[in-house]
Amino acid sequence: MTSKKIRVFLVHAVQDKPIVRDLYARLKSETWIDPWFDEENLLPGQNWDLEIQKALRGIDAIIICLSKLSIAKEGYIQKEIKRALDICDEKPEGAIFIIPLRLDDCEIPFRLKKFHWVDYFSKNYDQKLIGALKARAQDLGIEI
C-alpha cells in the first residue's frame, strides 16, 4: 500500500532554476514529499500554463522562491504568486500553505510579508523548511 505524500509546488523565476533544482532534489529525497517542478513534471507538448494551473489546484503547500531577480521581474512568476495567494485564501486560517523562501538577501514583496519566511542561505534552512512541511503534512493527516 502506498502512503499519501504531501504535494509541494515550487514557484520560481527561470533565472533561479539552478538553486531550485537543488531544492527539488532535497525535497525529493524525503519519502513523504512529492515536489512539483516544471522541469521534472511537464511533458513535451503539454499546455504548460494549463498543467501548472491544474497542479496548483491539487497542491498541499507552495514554496515561493524569491530572489532579487524574481521580485523585480514582470511576467509569469507574478501570475503564479497571485494564483498561490488566491488558493491560500481558500485554506483554513492558520494553515501552513505558502512558504516564502529567500534565495538571496532580497526584499519580501508586500503581499507575502504576512508569511514567515526562511532564508536558503541560512544555516539549517532545510530543517526549518522540512519542519514547516511536516506541520502541514500532520494537519492533513499524512504520515511521515
N, C-alpha and C positions, 0 to 999 in steps of 0.2 A: 504494500500500500504506500503510495506516495503522499508525503505530508505537504500541506499547503505552505507556500513560501510567500514572504512579503514582496510585493512588486514595487520597485523603486524606479522612477523616471529621472533621467539626468538631463536637465536643461543646461545648455551651454552655447557659447559662440564658437563658430568654426575655428577661430584663431586659438582657442583653448583646448582643442582636441588632444594634443599630446598629454596634457595633465589629466584630462577626462578619461583617456584610455587607461591610464594607471589607476584612476579611481574605480573605473568599471572592473578592472582585474581584481582590485582589492575587495570590492563588494561581491563579485562572482565567487571569490574564494570561500565565502561564507555559505554553507549548505542551505541556509534558510532564507537567503536573499536572492531574488530574481531581478537583476537590474535591467532596465530598458535603455539601450544606447543605439542611436540611429545607425552607426556603422555596423553594428552586430545584428540588429533586429530587422532592418529594412532589406527587402529583396529587390534585385534589379527589376525594373518595370512596374513596381508598385507606385501608386499615387502617394508620395511621401507625406504630403500635408494631411490627407485622409487617414493614413496609418498612424501618424502622430496624434491626431485628434482622438482616434479610437483607443490608442494606448493610454493617453491621458485620462480618459473616462474610466478605464479599468484599473487604475493605479492605486496603490495604498499610501505612497509617500512620494514626494518630489524633492530632489536636491537641486537647488538653483545655484549653479556655479557662476560666481561673479568675479570679474576682473576689471582693471581699468579700461581695457579694450571693450569688454562686453557691455558695461554700463553706459558707455558713450556711443555705442553702435546703434544705428537705426536699423530696423528690419525685423526678421522673423523671431529673433530671440525676445524682442519686446512683446510680440504676439503670444509667444509661449508663456512668458511670465504672466501676462494678463489672463490667459486661459487657466493657468495654475491658480491664480488668485480667485477667479470665478468659481472653480471647482472647490477650492478651500472654503468658500462661503457656504457650501452645502454640508460641510463636516460639522460634527458636534463641537460646541465651544470647548476649547482646551485641548482638542486633539492635535497631536503632532502630525502635521501633513506636509507643510512646506518647511524645508530646512535650507536656509541660505548658507552657502559655503564660499568664503572668500578665498580666491586663488592667489591673490596678492593684496597689498595694502590699499585697496580701493574703498571708496565711499559706498556705503549701503544705500541703494535707491530708497527714496522716501516711502514708497508703497510696500517695501519689505522690512522697514525698520522695526515694525512691531514684533517681528520674529527674532528670537535669539539666534545668532549665527555662530558658526565655527570657522576658524582660520585653518586652511590647508597647510599653511606654513608654520603652524604652531606645533609644539611638542605634543605628541599623543592625540593629534587631531582625529585619527581614525577611531580611537577608543571612544571619544566623545560622539562622533558620528554614529558608530555602531551602537552606542548606548541609547541614542535617540531612536534609532530604528528598532532596537529591542523593545523599548517602551511602546512604540507604535504597534509592533507585532503582538505584544501582550494584550494591548487594548482590543485588537482584532481577533484574539483567541488563537493566534498562530503559535505553535510550539517551536521553541528554539533548541 
